[in-house]
Amino acid sequence: MAARKNFLYIYILAFFSGMCIMAIELSASRLMAPFFGTSTFVWTNVIGIIMVALSIGYLVGGKLADRRPNLEILLKILLAACAFLITIPFAAPSVVGGIMSVLRHSKSSFTFIFFGSLASITLLFSLPILLMGMTSPFLIRIVASREDVGNSAGHIFGISTIGSIVGTFLPILVFIPTFGTGRTILFFAVLLLGVTAAGFARKRYVILPLLCIVFLLVPLPAARKKSGLIYATESAYEYIEVLDNGRYRFLAYNNIAGFQTIARKDSPVTGYYFDYYSLLPYLTGKKAETVCLIGLGGGIIANQIQYFHKGVNVDGIEIDPKVITIAREYFALTDRTRVYNQDGRIFLNLISKKYDIIIVDAFTQQIYIPFHLTTENFFREAKQKMNAHGILAINLACFRDTSPLLKSVTNTLLASFRNVYRVKIPATNNSLILASDGEIDFGKLSSASGTELDAIALYSMRSFQKVEFDPGVAVLTDDRAPIEHMVDWELL
Protein backbone atom coordinates (compact mmCIF):
# COMPACT_ATOMS: atom_id res chain seq x y z
CA MET A 1 0.00 0.00 0.00
CA ALA A 2 2.88 2.37 0.92
CA ALA A 3 4.56 1.61 -2.39
CA ARG A 4 1.40 2.57 -4.29
CA LYS A 5 1.17 5.84 -2.40
CA ASN A 6 4.82 6.53 -3.18
CA PHE A 7 4.26 5.88 -6.90
CA LEU A 8 1.18 8.12 -6.86
CA TYR A 9 3.19 10.91 -5.27
CA ILE A 10 5.96 10.53 -7.86
CA TYR A 11 3.45 10.96 -10.68
CA ILE A 12 1.94 13.99 -8.92
CA LEU A 13 5.42 15.49 -8.60
CA ALA A 14 6.10 14.85 -12.30
CA PHE A 15 2.86 16.64 -13.21
CA PHE A 16 3.48 19.74 -11.11
CA SER A 17 7.15 19.95 -12.05
CA GLY A 18 6.25 19.95 -15.76
CA MET A 19 3.50 22.50 -15.17
CA CYS A 20 5.78 24.87 -13.26
CA ILE A 21 8.64 24.68 -15.77
CA MET A 22 6.34 25.77 -18.60
CA ALA A 23 4.64 28.44 -16.49
CA ILE A 24 8.00 29.90 -15.52
CA GLU A 25 9.18 29.87 -19.15
CA LEU A 26 6.15 31.83 -20.31
CA SER A 27 6.47 34.19 -17.37
CA ALA A 28 10.13 34.79 -18.22
CA SER A 29 9.20 36.37 -21.55
CA ARG A 30 6.67 38.63 -19.86
CA LEU A 31 9.16 39.60 -17.16
CA MET A 32 11.55 40.79 -19.88
CA ALA A 33 8.88 42.76 -21.78
CA PRO A 34 9.06 46.03 -19.77
CA PHE A 35 12.83 46.12 -20.25
CA PHE A 36 13.57 44.63 -23.68
CA GLY A 37 10.17 44.07 -25.33
CA THR A 38 9.08 40.69 -26.62
CA SER A 39 10.64 40.57 -30.06
CA THR A 40 11.85 37.34 -31.61
CA PHE A 41 15.30 38.19 -30.22
CA VAL A 42 13.92 38.00 -26.67
CA TRP A 43 11.88 34.87 -27.35
CA THR A 44 14.95 33.21 -28.88
CA ASN A 45 16.88 33.88 -25.69
CA VAL A 46 14.06 32.68 -23.44
CA ILE A 47 13.59 29.41 -25.30
CA GLY A 48 17.32 28.88 -25.86
CA ILE A 49 18.39 29.47 -22.25
CA ILE A 50 15.54 27.35 -20.88
CA MET A 51 16.43 24.48 -23.23
CA VAL A 52 20.13 24.68 -22.36
CA ALA A 53 19.33 24.72 -18.64
CA LEU A 54 16.93 21.78 -18.97
CA SER A 55 19.47 19.80 -21.00
CA ILE A 56 22.14 20.28 -18.35
CA GLY A 57 19.59 19.40 -15.69
CA TYR A 58 18.71 16.16 -17.48
CA LEU A 59 22.38 15.18 -17.74
CA VAL A 60 23.32 16.06 -14.18
CA GLY A 61 20.09 14.62 -12.80
CA GLY A 62 20.61 11.34 -14.62
CA LYS A 63 24.14 10.89 -13.30
CA LEU A 64 23.19 11.83 -9.75
CA ALA A 65 20.14 9.56 -9.82
CA ASP A 66 22.29 6.58 -10.86
CA ARG A 67 24.62 7.19 -7.94
CA ARG A 68 22.00 7.98 -5.30
CA PRO A 69 18.45 7.12 -6.42
CA ASN A 70 16.91 8.67 -3.33
CA LEU A 71 13.68 10.68 -3.57
CA GLU A 72 14.62 12.99 -0.71
CA ILE A 73 17.71 14.16 -2.60
CA LEU A 74 15.51 15.25 -5.49
CA LEU A 75 13.08 16.93 -3.10
CA LYS A 76 15.89 18.98 -1.56
CA ILE A 77 17.03 19.99 -5.04
CA LEU A 78 13.50 21.15 -5.85
CA LEU A 79 13.34 23.10 -2.59
CA ALA A 80 16.44 24.97 -3.72
CA ALA A 81 14.86 25.62 -7.14
CA CYS A 82 11.72 27.00 -5.49
CA ALA A 83 13.81 29.26 -3.26
CA PHE A 84 15.52 30.73 -6.32
CA LEU A 85 12.19 31.20 -8.11
CA ILE A 86 10.70 33.05 -5.14
CA THR A 87 13.51 35.60 -5.26
CA ILE A 88 13.12 36.36 -8.99
CA PRO A 89 10.22 38.88 -8.86
CA PHE A 90 12.02 40.82 -6.12
CA ALA A 91 15.50 40.69 -7.66
CA ALA A 92 14.59 41.18 -11.33
CA PRO A 93 14.36 45.01 -11.40
CA SER A 94 17.80 45.38 -9.79
CA VAL A 95 19.45 42.62 -11.85
CA VAL A 96 18.04 43.77 -15.17
CA GLY A 97 18.54 47.42 -14.27
CA GLY A 98 22.23 46.73 -13.69
CA ILE A 99 22.56 44.97 -17.04
CA MET A 100 20.73 47.80 -18.80
CA SER A 101 23.07 50.37 -17.26
CA VAL A 102 26.05 48.48 -18.67
CA LEU A 103 24.51 48.38 -22.16
CA ARG A 104 22.88 51.80 -22.04
CA HIS A 105 25.53 53.48 -24.16
CA SER A 106 25.40 50.87 -26.90
CA LYS A 107 24.55 52.45 -30.25
CA SER A 108 22.97 49.23 -31.49
CA SER A 109 19.36 48.34 -30.64
CA PHE A 110 20.24 44.75 -31.41
CA THR A 111 23.09 44.72 -28.89
CA PHE A 112 20.91 46.23 -26.19
CA ILE A 113 17.91 43.94 -26.76
CA PHE A 114 19.63 40.68 -27.62
CA PHE A 115 22.57 40.69 -25.23
CA GLY A 116 20.65 42.47 -22.49
CA SER A 117 17.85 39.90 -22.48
CA LEU A 118 20.35 37.04 -22.89
CA ALA A 119 22.28 38.10 -19.78
CA SER A 120 19.12 38.81 -17.77
CA ILE A 121 17.45 35.49 -18.54
CA THR A 122 20.65 33.59 -17.89
CA LEU A 123 21.21 35.19 -14.48
CA LEU A 124 17.61 34.96 -13.32
CA PHE A 125 16.32 31.67 -14.73
CA SER A 126 19.10 29.28 -15.73
CA LEU A 127 19.88 27.90 -12.26
CA PRO A 128 16.30 27.17 -11.04
CA ILE A 129 15.35 25.66 -14.42
CA LEU A 130 18.52 23.53 -14.37
CA LEU A 131 17.55 22.21 -10.94
CA MET A 132 13.97 21.55 -12.02
CA GLY A 133 15.26 19.74 -15.11
CA MET A 134 16.75 17.07 -12.86
CA THR A 135 13.25 15.90 -11.90
CA SER A 136 12.37 13.55 -14.78
CA PRO A 137 15.59 11.45 -14.86
CA PHE A 138 15.49 11.18 -11.07
CA LEU A 139 11.87 10.00 -11.02
CA ILE A 140 12.43 7.54 -13.88
CA ARG A 141 15.40 6.05 -12.04
CA ILE A 142 13.40 5.71 -8.84
CA VAL A 143 10.33 3.99 -10.33
CA ALA A 144 11.97 1.91 -13.05
CA SER A 145 13.12 -1.67 -12.75
CA ARG A 146 15.54 -3.13 -15.28
CA GLU A 147 12.67 -4.69 -17.19
CA ASP A 148 10.40 -1.67 -17.61
CA VAL A 149 12.61 1.39 -18.04
CA GLY A 150 10.88 2.37 -21.27
CA ASN A 151 7.42 2.03 -19.75
CA SER A 152 8.42 4.02 -16.67
CA ALA A 153 10.00 6.76 -18.77
CA GLY A 154 6.87 6.95 -20.90
CA HIS A 155 4.67 7.40 -17.84
CA ILE A 156 6.87 10.09 -16.29
CA PHE A 157 7.34 12.06 -19.52
CA GLY A 158 3.67 11.69 -20.45
CA ILE A 159 2.43 12.97 -17.10
CA SER A 160 5.04 15.74 -17.06
CA THR A 161 3.96 16.83 -20.53
CA ILE A 162 0.30 16.97 -19.47
CA GLY A 163 1.46 19.23 -16.64
CA SER A 164 3.32 21.37 -19.18
CA ILE A 165 0.14 21.75 -21.22
CA VAL A 166 -1.71 23.02 -18.15
CA GLY A 167 1.25 25.29 -17.39
CA THR A 168 0.99 26.72 -20.90
CA PHE A 169 -2.62 27.86 -20.64
CA LEU A 170 -3.00 28.90 -16.99
CA PRO A 171 -0.44 31.75 -16.89
CA ILE A 172 -1.55 33.40 -20.14
CA LEU A 173 -5.31 32.95 -19.76
CA VAL A 174 -5.67 33.42 -16.00
CA PHE A 175 -2.75 34.34 -13.80
CA ILE A 176 -0.73 36.98 -15.68
CA PRO A 177 -3.74 39.09 -16.76
CA THR A 178 -5.29 38.80 -13.30
CA PHE A 179 -2.34 38.93 -10.90
CA GLY A 180 0.66 40.04 -12.98
CA THR A 181 3.88 38.30 -13.94
CA GLY A 182 5.64 38.58 -10.58
CA ARG A 183 2.82 37.03 -8.60
CA THR A 184 2.40 34.34 -11.26
CA ILE A 185 6.01 33.28 -10.73
CA LEU A 186 5.49 33.36 -6.96
CA PHE A 187 2.30 31.32 -7.19
CA PHE A 188 3.84 28.50 -9.19
CA ALA A 189 6.99 28.53 -7.06
CA VAL A 190 4.97 28.21 -3.84
CA LEU A 191 2.73 25.60 -5.43
CA LEU A 192 5.71 23.44 -6.39
CA LEU A 193 7.20 24.06 -2.97
CA GLY A 194 4.03 22.70 -1.36
CA VAL A 195 3.99 19.58 -3.53
CA THR A 196 7.70 19.04 -2.83
CA ALA A 197 7.34 19.49 0.93
CA ALA A 198 4.54 16.92 1.01
CA GLY A 199 6.99 14.24 -0.14
CA PHE A 200 9.28 14.39 2.88
CA ALA A 201 8.89 11.73 5.54
CA ARG A 202 9.56 14.37 8.19
CA LYS A 203 6.43 16.46 8.28
CA ARG A 204 8.18 19.59 9.53
CA TYR A 205 8.90 20.42 5.89
CA VAL A 206 5.19 21.08 5.36
CA ILE A 207 5.60 24.38 7.20
CA LEU A 208 7.82 25.72 4.37
CA PRO A 209 5.05 26.47 1.85
CA LEU A 210 2.95 27.97 4.66
CA LEU A 211 5.80 30.35 5.48
CA CYS A 212 6.37 31.17 1.82
CA ILE A 213 2.73 32.06 1.18
CA VAL A 214 3.57 35.37 2.82
CA PHE A 215 5.58 36.25 -0.30
CA LEU A 216 2.33 36.28 -2.26
CA LEU A 217 1.18 39.16 -0.05
CA VAL A 218 4.38 41.22 -0.05
CA PRO A 219 4.29 44.23 -2.43
CA LEU A 220 6.52 43.63 -5.44
CA PRO A 221 8.95 46.27 -6.70
CA ALA A 222 7.91 48.11 -9.84
CA ALA A 223 9.16 46.53 -13.03
CA ARG A 224 10.84 49.78 -13.96
CA LYS A 225 11.15 53.14 -12.24
CA LYS A 226 10.12 55.58 -14.92
CA SER A 227 9.71 59.31 -14.75
CA GLY A 228 6.08 60.32 -14.99
CA LEU A 229 4.60 56.83 -14.67
CA ILE A 230 0.98 57.18 -13.55
CA TYR A 231 -0.40 53.75 -14.37
CA ALA A 232 0.96 50.33 -15.30
CA THR A 233 -0.75 46.99 -15.81
CA GLU A 234 -0.45 43.70 -17.63
CA SER A 235 -2.99 42.26 -20.02
CA ALA A 236 -3.13 39.00 -21.91
CA TYR A 237 -1.33 40.81 -24.74
CA GLU A 238 1.30 43.15 -23.28
CA TYR A 239 2.76 45.16 -20.44
CA ILE A 240 1.05 48.57 -20.55
CA GLU A 241 2.22 51.90 -19.16
CA VAL A 242 0.70 55.39 -19.08
CA LEU A 243 3.15 58.24 -18.51
CA ASP A 244 2.74 61.96 -17.93
CA ASN A 245 5.66 64.16 -18.94
CA GLY A 246 4.89 67.87 -19.01
CA ARG A 247 2.52 68.72 -21.84
CA TYR A 248 2.29 65.15 -23.09
CA ARG A 249 0.70 61.89 -22.03
CA PHE A 250 2.02 58.63 -23.45
CA LEU A 251 0.73 55.09 -23.83
CA ALA A 252 3.42 52.42 -24.20
CA TYR A 253 3.32 48.67 -24.80
CA ASN A 254 6.39 46.69 -23.71
CA ASN A 255 8.13 50.00 -24.19
CA ILE A 256 11.55 49.69 -25.78
CA ALA A 257 11.13 51.74 -28.94
CA GLY A 258 8.67 54.60 -28.81
CA PHE A 259 5.06 54.95 -27.78
CA GLN A 260 1.75 53.57 -28.93
CA THR A 261 -0.15 56.82 -28.32
CA ILE A 262 0.94 60.39 -27.62
CA ALA A 263 -1.57 63.05 -26.55
CA ARG A 264 -0.82 66.73 -26.04
CA LYS A 265 -2.76 68.37 -23.24
CA ASP A 266 -2.85 71.89 -24.64
CA SER A 267 -3.49 71.17 -28.32
CA PRO A 268 -5.41 68.78 -30.57
CA VAL A 269 -2.22 68.11 -32.57
CA THR A 270 0.66 66.11 -31.15
CA GLY A 271 3.59 66.95 -33.42
CA TYR A 272 3.94 63.26 -34.28
CA TYR A 273 2.76 61.04 -37.12
CA PHE A 274 -0.71 60.64 -35.59
CA ASP A 275 -1.63 64.12 -36.84
CA TYR A 276 -1.27 63.10 -40.50
CA TYR A 277 -4.27 60.79 -40.33
CA SER A 278 -6.50 63.84 -39.83
CA LEU A 279 -5.56 64.95 -43.35
CA LEU A 280 -7.19 61.90 -44.92
CA PRO A 281 -10.82 63.12 -44.98
CA TYR A 282 -9.71 66.02 -47.19
CA LEU A 283 -8.36 63.55 -49.78
CA THR A 284 -11.29 61.23 -50.50
CA GLY A 285 -13.21 61.62 -53.76
CA LYS A 286 -16.30 62.84 -51.93
CA LYS A 287 -16.85 64.08 -48.39
CA ALA A 288 -15.66 61.35 -46.02
CA GLU A 289 -18.24 60.08 -43.57
CA THR A 290 -16.91 56.78 -42.20
CA VAL A 291 -13.50 55.75 -40.87
CA CYS A 292 -12.37 52.36 -39.62
CA LEU A 293 -9.39 52.66 -37.27
CA ILE A 294 -7.63 49.32 -36.74
CA GLY A 295 -5.49 49.77 -33.64
CA LEU A 296 -7.41 52.20 -31.43
CA GLY A 297 -4.67 52.45 -28.77
CA GLY A 298 -5.29 55.50 -26.59
CA GLY A 299 -7.80 56.83 -29.12
CA ILE A 300 -5.86 59.98 -30.07
CA ILE A 301 -6.34 59.37 -33.81
CA ALA A 302 -10.10 58.94 -33.39
CA ASN A 303 -10.32 62.05 -31.21
CA GLN A 304 -8.30 64.12 -33.70
CA ILE A 305 -10.31 63.08 -36.76
CA GLN A 306 -13.58 63.90 -35.02
CA TYR A 307 -12.19 67.22 -33.77
CA PHE A 308 -11.20 68.40 -37.27
CA HIS A 309 -14.05 66.73 -39.18
CA LYS A 310 -17.31 67.07 -37.28
CA GLY A 311 -19.41 64.90 -39.57
CA VAL A 312 -17.06 61.89 -39.67
CA ASN A 313 -17.95 58.73 -37.75
CA VAL A 314 -15.07 56.59 -36.48
CA ASP A 315 -15.20 52.89 -35.63
CA GLY A 316 -12.24 52.03 -33.41
CA ILE A 317 -11.04 48.43 -33.39
CA GLU A 318 -8.91 47.31 -30.44
CA ILE A 319 -8.01 43.73 -29.56
CA ASP A 320 -7.02 44.42 -25.93
CA PRO A 321 -9.94 45.25 -23.61
CA LYS A 322 -7.61 46.80 -21.03
CA VAL A 323 -6.38 49.29 -23.63
CA ILE A 324 -9.97 50.32 -24.34
CA THR A 325 -10.49 51.06 -20.64
CA ILE A 326 -7.22 53.03 -20.51
CA ALA A 327 -8.21 55.04 -23.61
CA ARG A 328 -11.38 56.18 -21.87
CA GLU A 329 -9.88 56.83 -18.45
CA TYR A 330 -6.53 58.39 -19.36
CA PHE A 331 -6.88 59.73 -22.92
CA ALA A 332 -10.40 61.14 -22.93
CA LEU A 333 -11.68 58.88 -25.71
CA THR A 334 -15.13 60.25 -26.45
CA ASP A 335 -18.35 58.29 -26.83
CA ARG A 336 -18.54 59.51 -30.42
CA THR A 337 -16.11 56.73 -31.32
CA ARG A 338 -17.80 53.34 -31.60
CA VAL A 339 -15.39 50.88 -30.06
CA TYR A 340 -15.15 47.19 -30.97
CA ASN A 341 -13.08 44.75 -28.94
CA GLN A 342 -11.88 42.61 -31.83
CA ASP A 343 -8.95 41.75 -34.05
CA GLY A 344 -8.97 44.16 -36.96
CA ARG A 345 -8.95 41.56 -39.71
CA ILE A 346 -11.67 39.49 -38.10
CA PHE A 347 -13.76 42.64 -37.67
CA LEU A 348 -13.56 43.49 -41.37
CA ASN A 349 -14.44 39.92 -42.29
CA LEU A 350 -17.54 39.94 -40.13
CA ILE A 351 -19.10 43.27 -41.10
CA SER A 352 -20.99 44.26 -44.24
CA LYS A 353 -20.40 48.01 -43.77
CA LYS A 354 -18.16 49.96 -46.15
CA TYR A 355 -15.79 52.77 -45.21
CA ASP A 356 -14.38 55.85 -46.86
CA ILE A 357 -11.11 55.46 -44.97
CA ILE A 358 -9.45 52.43 -43.36
CA ILE A 359 -6.48 53.17 -41.10
CA VAL A 360 -4.10 50.42 -40.01
CA ASP A 361 -2.16 51.64 -36.98
CA ALA A 362 -1.95 48.38 -35.04
CA PHE A 363 1.22 47.25 -33.36
CA THR A 364 2.02 44.17 -31.36
CA GLN A 365 4.89 44.07 -28.86
CA GLN A 366 5.36 47.81 -29.50
CA ILE A 367 7.36 47.55 -32.72
CA TYR A 368 5.67 45.02 -35.01
CA ILE A 369 2.67 45.43 -37.28
CA PRO A 370 0.77 42.13 -36.90
CA PHE A 371 1.83 40.19 -39.99
CA HIS A 372 -1.74 39.26 -40.92
CA LEU A 373 -2.48 42.99 -41.39
CA THR A 374 0.25 43.39 -44.02
CA THR A 375 -0.57 40.67 -46.54
CA GLU A 376 -2.12 40.78 -49.98
CA ASN A 377 -4.94 38.62 -48.64
CA PHE A 378 -5.76 41.22 -45.97
CA PHE A 379 -5.48 44.23 -48.28
CA ARG A 380 -7.86 42.61 -50.76
CA GLU A 381 -10.32 41.90 -47.94
CA ALA A 382 -10.00 45.50 -46.73
CA LYS A 383 -10.56 46.82 -50.25
CA GLN A 384 -13.89 44.99 -50.39
CA LYS A 385 -14.98 46.96 -47.30
CA MET A 386 -14.03 50.33 -48.85
CA ASN A 387 -16.12 52.64 -50.97
CA ALA A 388 -14.95 53.20 -54.55
CA HIS A 389 -13.26 56.48 -53.65
CA GLY A 390 -11.82 55.08 -50.42
CA ILE A 391 -8.29 55.32 -49.05
CA LEU A 392 -6.35 52.79 -46.99
CA ALA A 393 -3.61 54.26 -44.77
CA ILE A 394 -0.89 52.45 -42.87
CA ASN A 395 1.92 53.72 -40.67
CA LEU A 396 5.27 52.01 -41.08
CA ALA A 397 8.50 52.52 -39.13
CA CYS A 398 11.65 51.94 -41.18
CA PHE A 399 15.14 53.34 -41.11
CA ARG A 400 15.95 53.51 -44.82
CA ASP A 401 14.22 54.38 -48.06
CA THR A 402 15.59 51.12 -49.44
CA SER A 403 14.24 49.11 -46.51
CA PRO A 404 13.06 45.61 -47.56
CA LEU A 405 10.24 46.05 -45.05
CA LEU A 406 9.06 49.25 -46.70
CA LYS A 407 9.35 47.86 -50.21
CA SER A 408 7.56 44.63 -49.28
CA VAL A 409 4.58 46.50 -47.83
CA THR A 410 4.29 48.97 -50.72
CA ASN A 411 4.62 46.15 -53.27
CA THR A 412 1.91 44.22 -51.46
CA LEU A 413 -0.40 47.24 -51.51
CA LEU A 414 0.26 47.69 -55.24
CA ALA A 415 -0.82 44.09 -55.79
CA SER A 416 -4.29 45.15 -54.58
CA PHE A 417 -4.56 48.89 -55.35
CA ARG A 418 -3.73 50.89 -58.46
CA ASN A 419 -2.04 53.76 -56.63
CA VAL A 420 0.24 53.88 -53.61
CA TYR A 421 1.80 57.01 -52.11
CA ARG A 422 4.30 57.59 -49.34
CA VAL A 423 5.36 60.54 -47.20
CA LYS A 424 8.27 60.48 -44.75
CA ILE A 425 7.28 62.04 -41.42
CA PRO A 426 9.96 64.63 -40.52
CA ALA A 427 12.36 63.90 -37.63
CA THR A 428 11.09 60.32 -37.27
CA ASN A 429 11.52 56.88 -38.82
CA ASN A 430 7.82 56.77 -39.65
CA SER A 431 6.28 56.79 -43.11
CA LEU A 432 2.60 57.22 -43.87
CA ILE A 433 1.57 55.07 -46.82
CA LEU A 434 -1.71 55.58 -48.68
CA ALA A 435 -3.36 53.20 -51.15
CA SER A 436 -6.33 53.85 -53.40
CA ASP A 437 -7.72 52.72 -56.72
CA GLY A 438 -8.20 56.35 -57.74
CA GLU A 439 -5.57 59.05 -58.17
CA ILE A 440 -5.22 61.09 -54.98
CA ASP A 441 -5.18 64.87 -55.47
CA PHE A 442 -2.98 66.22 -52.68
CA GLY A 443 -3.90 69.76 -53.69
CA LYS A 444 -7.10 69.19 -51.71
CA LEU A 445 -5.04 69.54 -48.55
CA SER A 446 -5.29 73.29 -49.05
CA SER A 447 -8.65 72.90 -47.31
CA ALA A 448 -6.72 72.48 -44.05
CA SER A 449 -5.48 76.08 -44.33
CA GLY A 450 -6.24 78.06 -41.21
CA THR A 451 -6.42 74.97 -38.98
CA GLU A 452 -3.82 73.46 -36.65
CA LEU A 453 -3.08 71.05 -39.53
CA ASP A 454 -1.93 73.84 -41.84
CA ALA A 455 1.83 73.18 -41.56
CA ILE A 456 1.70 69.41 -42.08
CA ALA A 457 -0.84 69.82 -44.89
CA LEU A 458 1.55 72.15 -46.71
CA TYR A 459 4.44 69.74 -46.13
CA SER A 460 2.34 66.78 -47.35
CA MET A 461 1.27 68.58 -50.52
CA ARG A 462 4.95 68.92 -51.44
CA SER A 463 6.25 65.63 -50.09
CA PHE A 464 3.86 62.78 -50.90
CA GLN A 465 5.49 60.64 -53.58
CA LYS A 466 3.94 58.00 -55.77
CA VAL A 467 5.44 54.54 -55.26
CA GLU A 468 6.15 52.20 -58.16
CA PHE A 469 6.07 48.40 -58.04
CA ASP A 470 9.48 46.79 -57.56
CA PRO A 471 9.59 43.42 -59.38
CA GLY A 472 12.61 42.38 -57.34
CA VAL A 473 10.69 42.37 -54.04
CA ALA A 474 8.24 39.64 -53.04
CA VAL A 475 4.62 40.37 -52.22
CA LEU A 476 3.61 39.42 -48.67
CA THR A 477 0.97 36.70 -48.31
CA ASP A 478 -0.74 34.89 -45.47
CA ASP A 479 1.59 32.00 -46.19
CA ARG A 480 4.76 34.09 -46.12
CA ALA A 481 5.00 37.45 -44.37
CA PRO A 482 8.16 37.55 -42.23
CA ILE A 483 7.36 40.95 -40.73
CA GLU A 484 9.02 40.30 -37.37
CA HIS A 485 12.14 39.02 -39.08
CA MET A 486 12.34 42.11 -41.28
CA VAL A 487 11.77 44.48 -38.34
CA ASP A 488 14.45 42.67 -36.31
CA TRP A 489 16.94 43.08 -39.16
CA GLU A 490 15.99 46.75 -39.39
CA LEU A 491 17.00 47.03 -35.72
CA LEU A 492 20.16 45.03 -36.32
MOSUL-V631633 format. One line per field, one symbol per residue. phi: phi as a letter, one per 40 degrees, with the letter a starting at -180 (. if undefined). A space follows every 50 residues. Layout:
BEGIN
phi: ???
END
This chain:
BEGIN
phi: .cccccccccccccccccccdcccccccccccdcbbgbcccccdcccccc cccccccccccccccccbcbcccccccccccccccccdcccddcccdccc cccdcccbccdcccccccccccccbccccdcccccccccccccccccbcc cccccccccccccccccccdcccbccccbgcdcccccccccccccccccc cccccccdccccdcccbcdcccdacbcgcbaaabbcbacbbbbbbgcbbb bbbfcbagbcabbccbaccbgbcdcccccccccccbdcbbbbbchcfcgc ccccdcccbcccbbbcbbcbccccccdccbbfccccccbbcaccccdccc cbcbbcbbbbbcbbfgbbcddcbbcddcccccccbbcdccbbbacbcaca ccddcccccccccccbbcbbbbbccdgbccbcbbbaccccccccccccdg bccdccccccdcbcbcbbcbccbcccbdcaaccccccccccc
END
